Amino acid sequence: QVQLVESGGGLVQPGGSLRLSCAASGSFDSLYVMGWYRQSPGKQRELVASITRFGNTNYADSVKGRFTISRDNAKNTVYLQMNSLKPEDTAVYYCNKMSTTNDYFSWGQGTQVTVSS
């Protein structure tokens, strides 16, 4: 079983930056492709970025050029550097593995990101 703990969220003004962290423990394997997801009220959870074990990345169009995903396999930790934040980035952010069959790890509590002046 894998446990995921997200941290680093907060309240930031438009144009600001935040760095999120996701620490994985338990039966975690660095072979997993990991992703950052977000969910805002009334909307479905969406994938914003993903990263392979070797550092290959993909981004949603809405965050491309502003967000950077990275990982430290030795620490079983995944990061999301978020720059030039916009109010529409406001959401609860979660990390989890990539899955096409919905066999995700148990979701963590997420970390709230609020972009507001």
C-alpha positions as CSV (number, residue, x, y, z in Angstrom):
1,Q,0.0,0.0,0.0
2,V,1.2,3.5,-0.9
3,Q,0.6,6.6,1.2
4,L,0.8,10.0,-0.4
5,V,1.2,13.3,1.5
6,E,0.9,16.6,-0.3
7,S,2.2,19.9,1.1
8,G,3.2,23.4,0.1
9,G,-0.1,25.0,-0.8
10,G,-1.3,28.3,0.4
11,L,-2.7,31.7,-0.5
12,V,-0.8,33.7,-3.1
13,Q,-1.5,36.7,-5.2
14,P,-1.8,36.5,-9.0
15,G,1.6,36.3,-10.6
16,G,3.1,34.6,-7.5
17,S,4.7,31.2,-7.1
18,L,4.4,28.1,-5.0
19,R,6.2,24.9,-4.8
20,L,4.2,21.8,-3.9
21,S,5.7,18.5,-2.6
22,C,4.3,15.0,-2.6
23,A,6.0,12.4,-0.4
24,A,5.3,8.8,-1.1
25,S,5.8,6.0,1.3
26,G,4.9,2.4,1.7
27,S,5.1,0.1,-1.3
28,F,6.1,2.9,-3.6
29,D,8.3,2.2,-6.6
30,S,10.1,4.9,-8.6
31,L,9.0,3.0,-11.8
32,Y,5.6,4.6,-11.5
33,V,4.8,7.5,-13.7
34,M,3.6,10.2,-11.3
35,G,1.2,13.1,-11.9
36,W,-0.1,16.2,-10.2
37,Y,-3.9,16.6,-10.4
38,R,-6.2,19.4,-9.3
39,Q,-9.8,19.7,-8.4
40,S,-11.8,22.9,-7.9
41,P,-15.4,23.1,-6.6
42,G,-17.9,21.8,-9.1
43,K,-15.3,20.5,-11.5
44,Q,-13.8,17.1,-12.2
45,R,-10.3,16.3,-11.1
46,E,-7.9,17.1,-13.9
47,L,-4.3,16.1,-14.6
48,V,-2.0,19.0,-14.8
49,A,1.4,17.4,-15.2
50,S,3.1,14.1,-15.2
51,I,6.7,12.8,-15.0
52,T,8.3,9.4,-15.7
53,R,11.0,7.8,-13.7
54,F,13.6,9.3,-16.1
55,G,12.2,12.8,-16.0
56,N,10.2,12.9,-19.1
57,T,7.3,15.4,-18.6
58,N,4.0,16.3,-20.0
59,Y,1.7,19.3,-19.1
60,A,-1.8,20.4,-19.6
61,D,-2.1,23.3,-22.0
62,S,-3.4,25.5,-19.3
63,V,-0.2,25.3,-17.2
64,K,2.4,24.8,-19.9
65,G,5.3,27.2,-19.5
66,R,4.2,28.1,-16.0
67,F,4.4,24.9,-14.0
68,T,7.4,22.5,-13.7
69,I,7.1,19.0,-12.4
70,S,10.1,17.2,-11.0
71,R,10.9,14.2,-8.8
72,D,13.6,12.9,-6.5
73,N,13.5,9.1,-6.8
74,A,15.9,8.7,-3.9
75,K,13.4,10.5,-1.7
76,N,10.3,9.2,-3.3
77,T,9.1,12.8,-3.6
78,V,7.5,14.6,-6.5
79,Y,7.4,18.4,-6.8
80,L,5.4,20.9,-8.7
81,Q,6.9,24.4,-9.1
82,M,4.1,26.8,-10.0
83,N,4.9,30.2,-11.3
84,S,2.8,33.1,-12.7
85,L,-0.2,31.8,-10.9
86,K,-3.6,32.8,-12.0
87,P,-6.9,32.8,-10.1
88,E,-8.1,29.9,-12.3
89,D,-5.3,27.8,-10.8
90,T,-7.2,27.8,-7.5
91,A,-7.9,24.2,-6.5
92,V,-6.9,21.4,-4.2
93,Y,-3.8,19.8,-5.7
94,Y,-3.2,16.0,-5.4
95,C,-0.4,13.7,-6.6
96,N,-1.0,10.2,-7.7
97,K,0.3,7.7,-10.2
98,M,-0.8,7.9,-13.8
99,S,-3.5,5.4,-14.6
100,T,-5.7,4.5,-17.6
101,T,-7.6,2.0,-15.6
102,N,-8.5,4.0,-12.5
103,D,-6.2,1.9,-10.3
104,Y,-4.9,4.9,-8.4
105,F,-3.2,4.8,-5.1
106,S,-5.4,5.9,-2.2
107,W,-5.8,9.7,-2.6
108,G,-4.0,11.9,-0.1
109,Q,-5.6,14.9,1.6
110,G,-4.3,17.2,-1.1
111,T,-3.0,20.7,-0.6
112,Q,-5.1,23.8,-1.1
113,V,-3.8,26.5,-3.5
114,T,-5.7,29.8,-3.6
115,V,-4.7,32.5,-6.0
116,S,-6.4,35.8,-5.1
117,S,-5.6,39.4,-4.6
